[in-house]
Every structure is written in C-alpha cells, then in structure tokens.
Amino acid sequence: MLSFEIVRLIMLVLDIYTWVIIAAAVISWVAPNPYNPAVRVLLRLTEPVMAPIRQLLPPWKTFGLDFSPMIVILLIQWAVKPLLWALVG
C-alpha cells in the first residue's frame, strides 16, 4: 500500500505532465522553431509517451489529426489516477 502523501505527489506530477502535453499540442499547431529551448524540452518530455501511441494510431489513418495527446491525457485521468487511489486503500 502506498501512503496518501506519495499518491498525492504522484498525482501532482501527473497533473503537471498533463499540462505539458497540452502545451506541446498547442505549440505543434503553429510551426515552432525546433531549435527553441522550450520546444526542445516539451518534445523531450512528451515524445517518449506519444510515439508508441502514434505507432498504434498514426495521423495518416485519422485524416491527419494526431489523437495521441488526447489518448495519453485520457489514460492518465481514467486509468492511472483511479489505480493510484485504489492502491491507497
């Protein structure tokens, strides 16, 4: 069993990561400079999680739309967080 404080810390990190995913998705709508340090940090933080989902559901199969940010956020909200609360007991 995890302690309540550890679960709250993990959930805080997941909330921050959700906002990082949203920021990376919004920045991808405008042609970002790939050499900008902020863009590089966002890509470095999000690509390891987004790439496997893009392999399962590539944008060319979804009319050019990339649903990987939405899928990752839904997985965090609907799967990971309830699992963490279940571990608290």
C-alpha positions in Angstrom: 0.0 0.0 0.0 1.2 3.5 -0.9 0.9 6.3 1.6 -1.5 9.1 0.9 1.2 11.7 0.6 3.1 9.7 -2.0 -0.1 9.2 -4.1 -0.8 12.9 -3.9 2.7 13.7 -5.1 2.4 11.3 -8.0 -1.0 12.8 -8.9 0.5 16.3 -8.8 3.3 15.2 -11.1 0.7 13.6 -13.5 -1.4 16.9 -13.4 1.7 18.9 -14.3 2.6 16.4 -17.1 -1.0 16.7 -18.4 -0.4 20.5 -18.8 3.0 19.8 -20.5 1.2 17.6 -23.0 -1.4 20.3 -23.6 1.4 22.9 -24.1 3.2 20.6 -26.6 0.0 20.0 -28.5 -0.8 23.7 -28.7 2.8 24.6 -29.8 2.6 22.0 -32.5 -0.3 23.9 -34.2 2.0 26.7 -35.0 5.2 26.0 -36.9 7.6 26.0 -33.9 11.3 26.6 -34.2 12.8 23.2 -33.5 15.9 24.9 -32.0 13.9 26.9 -29.4 14.9 25.5 -25.9 11.2 25.5 -24.7 10.1 23.5 -27.8 13.0 21.0 -27.3 12.1 20.5 -23.6 8.5 19.9 -24.4 9.3 17.4 -27.2 11.9 15.7 -25.0 9.3 15.3 -22.2 6.3 14.2 -24.4 7.7 12.2 -27.3 8.6 9.0 -25.3 5.0 8.7 -24.3 3.4 9.9 -27.6 5.5 7.9 -30.0 4.1 4.4 -29.2 0.5 5.7 -29.4 1.3 7.3 -32.8 2.6 3.9 -34.0 -0.7 2.4 -33.0 -2.8 5.2 -34.4 -0.8 7.1 -37.0 -2.2 10.6 -38.1 -2.4 9.4 -41.7 -5.2 7.0 -40.6 -7.1 9.6 -38.7 -7.4 12.2 -41.5 -4.2 14.0 -40.5 -5.2 14.5 -36.9 -2.9 13.4 -34.1 -5.0 12.0 -31.3 -2.0 10.8 -29.2 -2.2 13.8 -26.7 -5.8 13.2 -26.1 -5.3 9.5 -25.6 -2.5 10.0 -23.2 -4.5 12.5 -21.1 -7.5 10.2 -21.0 -5.3 7.3 -19.9 -3.8 9.4 -17.1 -7.3 10.6 -16.0 -9.2 7.4 -16.4 -6.7 4.6 -15.7 -3.7 5.8 -13.7 -5.3 8.1 -11.2 -8.1 5.6 -10.1 -5.4 2.9 -9.9 -3.4 5.1 -7.6 -6.4 5.7 -5.4 -7.1 2.0 -5.3 -3.5 1.4 -4.1 -4.1 3.8 -1.1 -6.9 1.6 0.1 
